Amino acid sequence: LLETFDKDKRPKLVNKSKSYARNILSHAQTIERTVYRIKESRVKHIFELNRKYSLAAVCFIFLFIGAPMGAIVRKGGFGYPILIAIIFFMLYIVLDIFCKKIAQSMVIPAVLASWIPCLVLLPIGMILTTRAMNDTKIINLDPYINFFIKIGRWLTGKRKIQEQKQ
């Protein structure tokens, strides 16, 4: 294509085409940055909108966590249930901050990121509510304790046999 023009006009045309190409590249890069900022802003707005709904839902989930904790944890007075409630609240806050960061970095969709804390706490609330309704312990450690007691008895019995042989 360049050979179809006069030899004396070729350098001027090459410089002009390079200038046009640089301008187009610069314009494309500017638009790319603008589109990224628009996407980032959109993700923030979608996250905050869904977060407001998830905050309402998490209030009910905390009800399903707190009420059973009050029914199950009877010992320790007032401090032990408050400590457990603070732990669950801290879990929620940490999950919320983490999900906000991963939504803003566009790793997962903003809608999912805003609902993840609720999706994590909902099964916990359901388990605690069913445990409170059945009047069972939160975590039944008795089988594990009995297992270690049996191992201890077995080991002490084995030592007694070895001592008798000596």
C-alpha positions in Angstrom: 0.0 0.0 0.0 2.8 2.4 0.8 4.5 1.7 -2.5 1.5 3.1 -4.3 2.4 6.7 -3.1 5.2 8.9 -4.2 8.6 8.3 -2.7 8.8 11.8 -1.3 5.4 11.6 0.5 6.1 8.2 2.1 7.9 9.3 5.2 5.2 11.9 5.9 2.5 9.3 5.5 4.3 6.8 7.8 4.7 9.4 10.5 1.0 10.5 10.2 -0.2 6.9 10.3 2.0 6.2 13.4 0.5 9.3 15.1 -3.0 8.1 14.3 -2.2 4.7 15.7 -0.8 6.2 18.9 -3.9 8.4 19.3 -6.2 5.4 18.8 -4.2 3.3 21.3 -4.2 6.1 23.9 -8.0 6.6 23.4 -8.6 2.8 23.8 -6.5 2.7 27.0 -8.4 5.7 28.4 -11.8 4.0 27.6 -10.5 0.7 29.1 -9.7 2.5 32.4 -13.1 4.3 32.3 -14.9 1.0 31.8 -13.0 -0.6 34.6 -13.9 2.2 37.0 -17.6 2.0 35.9 -17.6 -1.8 36.5 -16.0 -1.2 39.9 -18.6 1.4 40.8 -21.4 -0.9 39.6 -20.0 -3.8 41.8 -19.9 -1.5 44.8 -23.5 -0.4 44.3 -24.8 -3.9 43.8 -22.9 -5.2 46.8 -24.3 -2.4 49.0 -27.8 -2.9 47.8 -27.8 -6.6 48.5 -25.9 -6.0 51.7 -28.8 -4.0 53.0 -31.2 -6.9 52.4 -28.7 -9.4 53.9 -28.4 -7.3 57.0 -32.2 -7.7 57.5 -31.9 -11.4 57.0 -29.0 -11.7 59.4 -31.1 -10.2 62.1 -33.4 -13.2 61.9 -30.4 -15.5 61.7 -29.0 -14.1 64.8 -32.3 -14.7 66.5 -32.0 -18.3 65.5 -28.5 -18.3 67.0 -29.1 -16.3 70.1 -32.3 -17.8 71.4 -31.0 -21.4 71.4 -27.7 -20.2 72.9 -29.7 -18.8 75.8 -31.6 -22.0 76.2 -28.7 -24.4 75.8 -26.0 -22.5 77.7 -27.4 -22.4 81.2 -24.2 -22.4 83.2 -21.8 -19.5 83.5 -24.3 -16.8 84.3 -24.5 -13.9 82.0 -20.9 -13.7 80.7 -20.6 -17.1 78.9 -23.6 -16.5 76.5 -22.4 -12.9 75.8 -18.9 -14.3 75.0 -20.4 -16.7 72.5 -22.6 -14.0 71.0 -19.6 -11.8 70.5 -17.7 -14.6 68.8 -20.6 -15.1 66.3 -20.9 -11.4 65.7 -17.1 -11.1 65.1 -17.4 -14.1 62.6 -20.1 -12.1 60.8 -18.1 -8.9 60.7 -15.0 -10.7 59.4 -16.9 -12.5 56.7 -18.6 -9.3 55.7 -15.3 -7.4 55.3 -13.7 -10.4 53.5 -16.6 -10.7 51.1 -16.6 -7.0 50.4 -12.9 -7.1 49.4 -13.4 -10.1 47.1 -16.4 -8.6 45.5 -14.6 -5.3 44.9 -11.7 -7.3 43.3 -14.3 -8.9 41.1 -13.3 -12.5 42.1 -17.0 -13.5 42.8 -20.2 -11.7 41.9 -21.3 -8.9 44.2 -24.7 -10.5 44.9 -23.2 -13.7 46.1 -20.5 -11.9 48.1 -23.1 -9.9 50.0 -25.0 -13.0 51.0 -22.1 -15.3 52.0 -22.1 -14.3 55.7 -25.8 -15.2 55.8 -25.2 -18.5 54.0 -22.5 -19.4 56.5 -24.5 -18.4 59.7 -27.8 -19.9 58.6 -26.8 -23.6 59.0 -25.3 -22.7 62.4 -28.6 -21.1 63.4 -30.6 -24.1 62.2 -28.4 -26.6 64.0 -28.5 -24.6 67.2 -32.3 -24.2 67.0 -32.9 -27.9 66.4 -30.5 -28.8 69.3 -32.4 -26.4 71.6 -35.8 -27.8 70.5 -34.5 -31.4 71.3 -32.9 -30.2 74.5 -29.5 -31.6 73.6 -26.0 -30.3 74.1 -24.4 -28.2 71.4 -21.4 -30.5 71.0 -21.6 -33.9 72.6 -18.0 -34.7 73.7 -18.9 -37.7 75.8 -18.0 -40.3 73.1 -14.6 -38.7 72.6 -13.9 -38.5 76.3 -14.9 -42.1 76.8 -12.6 -43.1 73.9 -9.6 -41.4 75.5 -10.5 -42.9 79.0 -10.6 -46.4 77.4 -7.2 -45.8 75.8 -5.8 -44.5 79.1 -7.1 -47.6 80.9 -5.8 -49.9 78.2 -2.3 -48.2 78.4 -2.2 -48.3 82.2 -3.3 -51.9 82.1 -0.5 -52.8 79.7 2.0 -51.0 81.9 0.8 -53.0 84.9 1.3 -56.3 82.9 4.8 -55.2 81.9 5.7 -54.3 85.5 4.4 -57.7 86.7 6.7 -59.5 84.2 9.7 -57.6 85.4 
